[in-house]
């Protein structure tokens, strides 16, 4: 049985027993020039403790002139492939295409691994088949030696750690405390990935200028990956990285592109209305069981909600419609014709034909595994989309319903959020908010015939919520036009101005009361001083009287004794 990790808490994986190496690993080293550093990198790989017959090394010469060559000290199974297309992503994809290993180990051409680094990676991959393991790099300013030192630590220390990586790991208890973006750990300097996981996620996006590592890490996360930081997999990076030298301009370039591809970077998607290549959530609505009015009410409410980063898949038999009919009012498929015509040119709505081709077969398998009648559209949903909402037509979410459901699923780390819409003797009507990464993980570890929802509950968590509590209804509200929205905006601005004015008045009143309170405190202090002065005067005035009483008392007592 495949080991099951909940969330990203990889600590449940057993790694204490002695390692019996059986998995092959392909180390992919893209390089452009830098023959002196490459020689050291290959020498370090030749000294690894993991069995040499299980390690192949693929050096990708990314157009170097003169071409790169293999040094004498190198792993036995080392070869060079040539990639003329410039760019790290293209070079890595070329190496990936040539790799035969069950694990892919990305390695930069200026990173020297300590002898036990590859073995430390492979211990994890023997424990589970869906891991991404990142080693700990230290960045050294030491001169590049002519030969590889026997003791890397003595030769290259002092060195700087990978500061942001260490900070990320420490803030999230080693990425085990429900981290929102564990895929940020996927950096190409010294990271290993199960080859089947890369096959599911796809190769690097060579259209990106920067940020290819992170974008691939995100797709690996969507494919079900667990991300593991491994301190024992150590290495030395010869010199600082480009990001360490120019972080701000690199972030500027990277964010301009990855915002379109990584929906989890919510802060990069602050625009309230624009569309993105990969939406944050896709809603799947069937157009086959209800009419035009019900479908329109549901879809329009989704598009008008407070989550603009949404797409809608309308599933129906669109390929059966006859567009040449001459009596539209008598068309038995009139409602389908109206739905198609109404949304054909809406950029966020996509018409998906049901029951055709391989999509139908995949969808049926998904529906059978998950118990969801609407899961047949699984094959049509972009696997990079984090969340999929299956919603019956005719059920209408409120303006903030989807946002609230997404917040609940994200904050609790849920893989599936079921929303009860109606319950009767005829059965239960429910919506489903599915997290793609949790279902991908469940498919990896599920046994044949096992209910997928049960597995999702084990690896992420499943929760039921009440639809009415989250604003679902069957009563459609008239859609707001631009004028209505503008009037509401003006009213909101006027109310905000009124409240700001009232707040200013109250602040002034508070300031006045504070000034009066200060005066009262000052007066009270002065009054206490006067009372103290009066008390001292009274005490001084009473002393002569007390002395006189004492003298009279003494005289009387003496006179009384004489008369006796």
C-alpha positions as CSV (number, residue, x, y, z in Angstrom):
1,X,0.0,0.0,0.0
2,X,1.3,3.4,-1.0
3,X,2.2,5.6,2.1
4,X,-0.4,8.4,2.7
5,X,0.7,11.8,3.8
6,X,-1.9,14.3,5.1
7,X,-1.4,17.7,3.7
8,X,2.4,18.3,3.5
9,X,3.2,16.5,6.8
10,X,5.8,14.1,5.5
11,X,6.9,13.2,9.0
12,X,4.7,10.1,8.9
13,X,7.0,8.5,6.3
14,X,9.3,5.8,7.7
15,X,13.0,6.4,7.0
16,X,14.7,4.9,10.0
17,X,15.4,1.4,8.5
18,X,18.5,0.8,6.4
19,X,18.2,1.9,2.8
20,X,18.1,-0.8,0.2
21,X,18.8,1.2,-3.0
22,X,16.7,0.2,-6.0
23,X,15.5,3.4,-7.6
24,X,17.5,4.9,-10.5
25,X,18.2,8.7,-10.6
26,X,19.0,11.0,-13.5
27,X,20.9,14.1,-12.5
28,X,20.2,16.8,-15.1
29,X,22.9,19.5,-15.3
30,X,22.1,22.3,-17.8
31,X,25.3,24.3,-18.5
32,X,26.4,27.2,-20.7
33,X,30.2,27.5,-20.6
34,X,31.9,27.3,-17.2
35,X,33.9,24.2,-18.0
36,X,36.1,24.7,-14.8
37,X,33.0,24.7,-12.6
38,X,31.4,21.8,-14.5
39,X,34.5,19.7,-13.9
40,X,34.1,20.2,-10.2
41,X,30.4,19.4,-10.2
42,X,31.0,16.1,-12.0
43,X,33.8,15.2,-9.7
44,X,31.5,15.7,-6.7
45,X,28.9,13.5,-8.3
46,X,31.5,10.8,-8.8
47,X,32.1,10.7,-5.1
48,X,28.5,10.1,-4.0
49,X,27.6,7.3,-1.6
50,X,24.6,6.3,-3.5
51,X,25.4,3.3,-5.8
52,X,27.1,4.5,-9.0
53,X,25.2,2.0,-11.2
54,X,21.9,3.7,-10.2
55,X,23.1,7.2,-11.1
56,X,23.1,8.6,-14.6
57,X,24.2,12.2,-15.3
58,X,23.0,14.2,-18.2
59,X,24.9,17.3,-19.0
60,X,22.9,19.6,-21.3
61,X,25.2,21.8,-23.3
62,X,23.0,24.9,-23.9
63,X,25.0,26.2,-27.0
64,X,28.5,26.6,-25.4
65,X,31.3,27.6,-27.7
66,X,33.6,25.8,-27.6
67,X,31.4,22.8,-26.7
68,X,31.6,21.4,-23.3
69,X,33.5,18.2,-22.7
70,X,33.5,15.5,-20.0
71,X,36.4,15.5,-17.5
72,X,38.2,12.4,-16.4
73,X,36.6,12.3,-12.9
74,X,32.9,11.8,-13.5
75,X,30.2,9.2,-12.8
76,X,30.5,6.3,-15.2
77,X,27.0,6.8,-16.6
78,X,27.5,10.4,-17.8
79,X,26.8,11.8,-21.2
80,X,26.3,15.2,-22.9
81,X,23.3,16.2,-24.9
82,X,23.2,19.4,-27.0
83,X,20.3,21.9,-26.8
84,X,20.6,24.9,-29.1
85,X,17.5,26.7,-27.9
86,X,18.8,29.1,-25.2
87,X,17.3,29.3,-21.8
88,X,17.4,27.2,-18.6
89,X,13.9,25.8,-19.1
90,X,14.7,24.6,-22.6
91,X,17.9,23.0,-21.4
92,X,16.3,21.2,-18.6
93,X,13.5,19.9,-20.8
94,X,16.1,18.5,-23.2
95,X,17.8,16.7,-20.3
96,X,14.4,15.5,-19.1
97,X,13.7,14.1,-22.5
98,X,16.9,12.1,-22.4
99,X,16.6,10.9,-18.8
100,X,15.7,7.3,-18.0
101,X,15.8,7.5,-14.2
102,X,12.8,6.9,-11.9
103,X,13.8,10.1,-10.1
104,X,14.9,13.4,-11.7
105,X,17.5,15.4,-9.8
106,X,17.9,19.0,-11.1
107,X,21.4,20.3,-10.4
108,X,22.9,23.7,-11.4
109,X,26.3,23.6,-13.1
110,X,27.9,25.5,-10.2
111,X,26.7,23.4,-7.3
112,X,29.0,21.0,-5.6
113,X,27.2,18.3,-3.6
114,X,28.6,16.8,-0.5
115,X,29.2,13.0,-0.8
116,X,25.9,11.9,1.0
117,X,23.6,14.4,-0.8
118,X,22.1,12.2,-3.5
119,X,21.6,9.3,-1.0
120,X,19.8,11.8,1.4
121,X,17.4,12.7,-1.5
122,X,16.9,9.0,-2.5
123,X,16.0,7.9,1.0
124,X,12.8,10.0,0.7
125,X,12.0,8.8,-2.8
126,X,12.1,5.2,-1.5
127,X,9.6,6.1,1.1
128,X,6.9,7.5,-1.2
129,X,6.5,8.0,-5.0
130,X,5.1,11.6,-5.0
131,X,7.8,13.6,-3.3
132,X,9.8,16.7,-4.2
133,X,13.0,16.9,-2.1
134,X,15.1,20.1,-1.9
135,X,18.6,20.1,-0.4
136,X,20.3,22.9,1.6
137,X,22.7,25.0,-0.4
138,X,25.3,27.4,1.0
139,X,26.7,30.2,-1.1
140,X,30.4,30.6,-1.0
141,X,32.6,33.4,-2.2
142,X,35.8,31.2,-2.1
143,X,37.9,31.1,-5.2
144,X,37.1,28.3,-7.6
145,X,39.8,25.6,-7.0
146,X,41.6,23.8,-9.8
147,X,40.6,20.4,-8.3
148,X,37.8,19.3,-6.0
149,X,38.8,19.5,-2.4
150,X,38.4,16.4,-0.3
151,X,36.7,18.4,2.5
152,X,34.1,20.8,0.9
153,X,33.2,22.4,4.3
154,X,36.8,23.2,5.1
155,X,37.4,24.7,1.6
156,X,34.2,26.8,1.2
157,X,33.2,28.0,4.6
158,X,32.3,30.5,5.7
159,X,29.3,30.6,3.4
160,X,25.8,32.0,3.4
161,X,22.7,29.9,3.7
162,X,19.7,30.0,1.3
163,X,18.1,32.6,3.5
164,X,14.6,32.8,2.1
165,X,14.4,29.0,1.9
166,X,15.5,28.6,5.6
167,X,13.0,31.3,6.6
168,X,10.2,29.5,4.8
169,X,11.0,26.2,6.4
170,X,11.3,27.7,9.9
171,X,8.1,29.6,9.6
172,X,6.1,26.5,8.7
173,X,7.6,23.9,11.0
174,X,9.5,22.3,8.1
175,X,6.6,22.9,5.7
176,X,4.4,20.6,7.8
177,X,2.0,23.2,9.4
178,X,-0.6,23.5,6.6
179,X,1.6,25.8,4.4
180,X,-0.3,27.6,1.7
181,X,2.5,27.5,-0.9
182,X,4.9,24.6,-0.2
183,X,5.7,24.5,-3.9
184,X,8.0,27.5,-3.4
185,X,10.5,25.0,-2.2
186,X,11.0,23.7,-5.7
187,X,14.2,25.4,-6.8
188,X,16.4,24.1,-9.5
189,X,19.8,24.3,-7.8
190,X,19.5,21.0,-6.0
191,X,16.0,19.5,-6.1
192,X,14.8,16.0,-6.9
193,X,11.4,14.9,-8.2
194,X,9.8,11.6,-8.9
195,X,9.8,11.2,-12.7
196,X,6.1,10.0,-12.8
197,X,5.1,13.2,-11.0
198,X,6.9,15.3,-13.6
199,X,5.1,13.3,-16.3
200,X,1.8,14.1,-14.7
201,X,2.6,17.8,-14.2
202,X,4.4,18.4,-17.6
203,X,7.8,19.8,-18.4
204,X,9.1,23.3,-17.6
205,X,7.3,26.2,-19.3
206,X,9.9,27.5,-21.7
207,X,7.7,30.5,-22.5
208,X,8.6,32.0,-19.1
209,X,11.4,34.5,-18.9
210,X,12.0,33.8,-15.2
211,X,10.2,31.9,-12.4
212,X,10.2,28.5,-14.3
213,X,11.2,26.6,-11.2
214,X,8.4,28.0,-9.1
215,X,5.8,27.6,-11.8
216,X,6.8,23.9,-12.3
217,X,6.7,23.5,-8.5
218,X,3.1,24.8,-8.5
219,X,2.1,22.3,-11.2
220,X,3.8,19.5,-9.2
221,X,1.8,20.6,-6.2
222,X,-1.4,20.4,-8.3
223,X,-0.3,16.9,-9.4
224,X,-0.3,15.7,-5.8
225,X,3.3,16.4,-4.7
226,X,4.6,16.5,-1.1
227,X,7.5,18.9,-0.6
228,X,10.4,17.9,1.7
229,X,13.3,20.0,2.9
230,X,16.3,17.8,3.6
231,X,19.2,19.4,5.6
232,X,21.4,16.3,5.1
233,X,21.4,16.9,1.3
234,X,24.0,19.7,1.4
235,X,25.8,21.5,-1.3
236,X,28.0,24.5,-2.1
237,X,27.0,27.1,-4.7
238,X,30.0,28.7,-6.2
239,X,29.2,32.4,-5.9
240,X,25.8,34.1,-5.3
241,X,22.8,33.5,-7.5
242,X,21.4,36.0,-9.9
243,X,18.4,36.4,-7.6
244,X,20.7,37.2,-4.6
245,X,22.4,39.9,-6.6
246,X,19.3,41.5,-8.2
247,X,16.2,40.4,-6.2
248,X,14.0,43.4,-6.9
249,X,14.3,43.6,-10.7
250,X,14.1,39.8,-11.0
251,X,10.9,39.8,-8.9
252,X,9.5,42.5,-11.2
253,X,10.1,40.4,-14.3
254,X,9.1,37.1,-12.7
255,X,5.8,38.4,-11.2
256,X,4.7,39.9,-14.5
257,X,4.6,36.3,-16.0
258,X,3.9,33.9,-13.1
259,X,0.8,35.9,-12.0
260,X,-1.0,34.5,-15.1
261,X,0.0,30.9,-14.3
262,X,0.1,30.6,-10.5
263,X,-3.4,31.4,-9.0
264,X,-2.1,30.7,-5.5
265,X,-0.2,34.1,-5.6
266,X,-3.3,36.0,-4.7
267,X,-1.4,39.3,-4.0
268,X,-0.4,39.4,-7.7
269,X,-4.0,39.3,-8.7
270,X,-5.3,42.4,-7.1
271,X,-7.2,43.7,-10.2
272,X,-10.9,43.4,-9.5
273,X,-12.0,42.5,-13.0
274,X,-9.4,41.1,-15.3
275,X,-9.1,37.5,-16.5
276,X,-6.0,35.2,-16.1
277,X,-4.7,32.3,-18.0
278,X,-5.3,30.0,-15.1
279,X,-8.3,30.9,-13.0
280,X,-8.5,30.4,-9.2
281,X,-11.7,28.3,-9.4
282,X,-13.7,26.7,-12.2
283,X,-17.4,26.1,-11.7
284,X,-18.9,23.1,-13.5
285,X,-22.6,23.5,-14.3
286,X,-24.7,21.0,-16.2
287,X,-27.2,22.4,-18.8
288,X,-28.9,19.1,-19.4
289,X,-31.3,18.7,-16.5
290,X,-32.7,22.2,-16.2
291,X,-33.8,25.0,-18.4
292,X,-32.3,28.2,-19.7
293,X,-33.6,30.4,-16.8
294,X,-32.2,28.2,-14.1
295,X,-28.8,27.9,-15.8
296,X,-28.6,31.6,-16.5
297,X,-29.5,32.4,-12.8
298,X,-26.7,30.2,-11.6
299,X,-24.0,31.2,-14.1
300,X,-24.7,34.9,-13.9
301,X,-24.5,34.8,-10.1
302,X,-21.1,33.1,-10.3
303,X,-19.8,35.7,-12.7
304,X,-21.2,38.6,-10.6
305,X,-19.7,37.4,-7.3
306,X,-16.8,38.9,-5.3
307,X,-14.4,36.3,-6.9
308,X,-13.8,37.6,-10.4
309,X,-11.0,35.0,-10.9
310,X,-13.5,32.3,-11.9
311,X,-14.4,30.4,-15.1
312,X,-17.5,28.3,-15.8
313,X,-17.8,25.1,-17.7
314,X,-21.3,24.6,-19.1
315,X,-21.7,20.9,-19.8
316,X,-24.3,19.9,-22.4
317,X,-24.9,18.1,-25.7
318,X,-23.9,21.1,-27.8
319,X,-22.9,19.0,-30.7
320,X,-26.5,17.7,-31.2
321,X,-28.0,21.2,-31.8
322,X,-29.4,21.9,-35.2
323,X,-28.7,25.5,-36.0
324,X,-30.6,25.4,-39.3
325,X,-34.1,24.9,-37.9
326,X,-36.7,27.3,-39.2
327,X,-39.2,27.1,-36.3
328,X,-37.2,28.1,-33.2
329,X,-40.2,28.3,-30.9
330,X,-41.1,24.7,-31.6
331,X,-37.5,23.4,-31.2
332,X,-37.5,20.7,-28.5
333,X,-33.9,21.8,-27.7
334,X,-34.8,25.5,-27.5
335,X,-33.5,26.0,-23.9
336,X,-30.1,24.5,-25.0
337,X,-30.1,26.8,-28.0
338,X,-30.7,29.8,-25.7
339,X,-28.0,28.8,-23.3
340,X,-25.5,28.3,-26.1
341,X,-26.4,31.6,-27.7
342,X,-26.3,33.5,-24.4
343,X,-22.8,32.4,-23.4
344,X,-21.1,31.6,-26.7
345,X,-19.1,34.9,-26.6
346,X,-18.6,35.2,-22.8
347,X,-14.9,34.8,-22.2
348,X,-15.2,33.2,-18.8
349,X,-17.8,30.6,-19.9
350,X,-16.8,27.5,-21.9
351,X,-19.2,25.1,-23.5
352,X,-18.1,21.5,-22.9
353,X,-19.8,18.8,-24.9
354,X,-20.8,15.9,-22.6
355,X,-20.5,12.2,-23.5
356,X,-17.9,12.5,-26.3
357,X,-14.4,11.1,-26.8
358,X,-11.8,10.4,-24.2
359,X,-13.1,13.2,-21.9
360,X,-16.2,11.1,-21.3
361,X,-14.3,8.0,-20.4
362,X,-12.0,9.9,-18.0
363,X,-15.0,11.7,-16.5
364,X,-16.9,8.5,-15.9
365,X,-14.0,7.0,-14.1
366,X,-13.7,10.1,-11.9
367,X,-17.4,10.1,-11.2
368,X,-17.3,6.5,-10.2
369,X,-14.3,7.0,-7.9
370,X,-15.6,10.2,-6.2
371,X,-19.3,9.5,-6.1
372,X,-20.0,12.8,-7.8
373,X,-22.4,12.8,-10.7
374,X,-20.9,16.1,-12.0
375,X,-17.3,14.8,-11.8
376,X,-17.6,13.6,-15.4
377,X,-16.3,17.0,-16.5
378,X,-13.0,16.4,-14.7
379,X,-11.1,15.8,-17.9
380,X,-12.2,19.2,-19.2
381,X,-10.9,21.2,-16.2
382,X,-7.4,22.6,-16.5
383,X,-5.3,20.6,-13.9
384,X,-3.5,23.9,-12.9
385,X,-6.8,25.3,-11.5
386,X,-6.7,25.0,-7.7
387,X,-10.4,24.5,-7.0
388,X,-13.4,23.1,-8.9
389,X,-16.9,23.8,-7.9
390,X,-19.6,21.4,-9.0
391,X,-22.9,23.3,-8.7
392,X,-26.4,22.1,-9.8
393,X,-28.1,24.6,-12.1
394,X,-30.9,26.5,-10.4
395,X,-29.0,27.0,-7.2
396,X,-27.8,30.6,-6.9
397,X,-24.8,31.6,-4.8
398,X,-24.8,35.0,-3.0
399,X,-22.3,37.7,-3.9
400,X,-19.7,36.5,-1.4
401,X,-20.7,32.8,-1.2
402,X,-17.9,31.5,-3.4
403,X,-15.3,33.6,-1.6
404,X,-16.4,32.3,1.8
405,X,-16.3,28.7,0.7
406,X,-12.8,29.2,-0.7
407,X,-11.6,30.8,2.5
408,X,-13.0,27.9,4.5
409,X,-11.4,25.3,2.3
410,X,-8.0,27.1,2.2
411,X,-7.8,27.9,5.9
412,X,-8.7,24.3,7.0
413,X,-6.6,22.7,4.3
414,X,-9.6,20.8,3.0
415,X,-9.6,18.6,0.0
416,X,-13.3,18.5,-0.4
417,X,-16.0,20.8,0.9
418,X,-19.6,19.5,0.4
419,X,-22.4,22.0,0.6
420,X,-25.9,20.7,1.5
421,X,-28.4,22.5,-0.7
422,X,-31.5,20.4,-0.2
423,X,-32.6,17.2,1.5
424,X,-35.8,15.3,1.0
425,X,-37.2,11.8,0.6
426,X,-35.9,11.9,-3.0
427,X,-32.3,12.3,-1.8
428,X,-29.7,14.9,-1.2
429,X,-28.8,17.9,-3.4
430,X,-25.3,19.2,-2.8
431,X,-22.5,21.3,-4.3
432,X,-18.9,20.2,-4.2
433,X,-15.8,22.3,-3.9
434,X,-12.8,20.1,-4.8
435,X,-9.2,21.0,-4.3
436,X,-7.3,19.6,-7.3
437,X,-4.0,18.9,-5.5
438,X,-5.8,16.7,-2.9
439,X,-7.7,14.7,-5.5
440,X,-4.5,14.2,-7.5
441,X,-2.7,12.9,-4.3
442,X,-5.7,10.6,-3.6
443,X,-5.6,9.1,-7.1
444,X,-1.9,8.3,-6.6
445,X,-2.4,6.5,-3.3
446,X,-5.9,5.0,-3.8
447,X,-6.3,1.3,-4.0
448,X,-8.3,-0.2,-6.9
449,X,-12.0,0.3,-6.3
450,X,-11.5,2.5,-3.3
451,X,-13.9,5.5,-2.9
452,X,-11.9,8.6,-3.8
453,X,-13.7,10.8,-1.4
454,X,-12.7,8.6,1.5
455,X,-9.1,8.8,0.4
456,X,-9.3,12.6,0.0
457,X,-10.6,12.7,3.6
458,X,-7.5,10.8,4.7
459,X,-4.9,12.9,2.8
460,X,-6.5,16.4,3.2
461,X,-9.9,16.4,4.9
462,X,-13.6,16.5,4.0
463,X,-16.2,18.8,5.5
464,X,-20.0,19.4,5.1
465,X,-21.4,22.9,5.2
466,X,-25.0,24.2,5.1
467,X,-25.9,25.9,1.9
468,X,-28.3,28.5,3.4
469,X,-25.6,29.6,5.9
470,X,-23.3,30.3,3.0
471,X,-25.9,32.2,1.0
472,X,-27.3,29.7,-1.5
473,X,-30.8,30.3,-2.7
474,X,-33.2,29.3,-5.5
475,X,-34.6,32.9,-5.9
476,X,-32.7,34.8,-8.5
477,X,-32.1,38.5,-8.0
478,X,-32.3,40.8,-11.0
479,X,-28.9,41.3,-12.4
480,X,-27.3,44.7,-11.7
481,X,-26.5,46.9,-14.7
482,X,-23.8,49.5,-14.8
483,X,-26.1,52.3,-13.7
484,X,-27.4,50.4,-10.6
485,X,-23.8,49.5,-9.7
486,X,-22.8,53.1,-10.1
487,X,-25.6,54.4,-7.9
488,X,-24.7,51.9,-5.3
489,X,-21.1,53.0,-5.5
490,X,-22.2,56.7,-5.1
491,X,-24.4,55.7,-2.1
492,X,-21.5,53.8,-0.5
493,X,-19.2,56.7,-1.1
494,X,-21.7,59.1,0.5
495,X,-22.2,56.8,3.5
496,X,-18.4,56.5,3.9
497,X,-18.1,60.3,3.8
498,X,-20.9,60.6,6.4
499,X,-19.2,58.1,8.7
500,X,-15.8,59.8,8.2
501,X,-17.4,63.1,9.2
502,X,-19.1,61.5,12.2
503,X,-15.8,59.9,13.2
504,X,-14.1,63.2,13.0
505,X,-16.7,64.8,15.2
506,X,-16.4,62.1,17.8
507,X,-12.6,62.4,17.8
508,X,-13.0,66.1,18.4
509,X,-15.4,65.4,21.3
510,X,-13.0,62.9,22.8
511,X,-10.2,65.4,22.5
512,X,-12.4,68.0,24.4
513,X,-13.2,65.5,27.1
514,X,-9.6,64.6,27.5
515,X,-8.7,68.4,27.9
516,X,-11.4,68.8,30.5
517,X,-10.3,65.7,32.3
518,X,-6.8,67.1,32.4
519,X,-8.1,70.4,33.9
520,X,-10.1,68.4,36.5
521,X,-7.1,66.3,37.4
522,X,-5.0,69.5,37.9
523,X,-7.8,71.1,40.0
524,X,-8.0,68.0,42.2
525,X,-4.2,68.1,42.8
526,X,-4.4,71.7,43.8
527,X,-7.4,71.0,46.1
528,X,-5.5,68.1,47.8
529,X,-2.6,70.5,48.4
530,X,-4.9,73.1,50.0
531,X,-6.6,70.5,52.2
532,X,-3.2,69.3,53.4
533,X,-2.1,72.8,54.2
534,X,-5.3,73.5,56.2
535,X,-4.8,70.3,58.1
536,X,-1.2,71.3,59.0
537,X,-2.5,74.8,60.2
538,X,-5.2,73.2,62.3
539,X,-2.8,70.9,63.9
540,X,-0.4,73.8,64.7
541,X,-3.3,75.8,66.2
542,X,-4.4,72.9,68.4
543,X,-1.0,72.4,70.0
544,X,-1.2,75.5,72.5
545,X,-4.7,74.3,73.6
546,X,-3.5,70.8,74.2
547,X,-0.6,72.2,76.3
548,X,-3.0,74.4,78.3
549,X,-5.3,71.4,79.0
550,X,-2.3,69.4,80.2
551,X,-1.2,72.2,82.5
552,X,-4.6,72.8,84.1
553,X,-5.1,69.0,84.6
554,X,-1.8,68.8,86.4
555,X,-2.5,71.8,88.6
556,X,-5.9,70.6,89.6
557,X,-4.5,67.1,90.5
558,X,-1.8,68.7,92.7
559,X,-4.3,71.0,94.5
560,X,-6.6,68.1,95.1
561,X,-3.9,66.1,96.7
562,X,-2.9,69.0,99.1
563,X,-6.5,69.4,100.4
564,X,-6.6,65.8,101.3
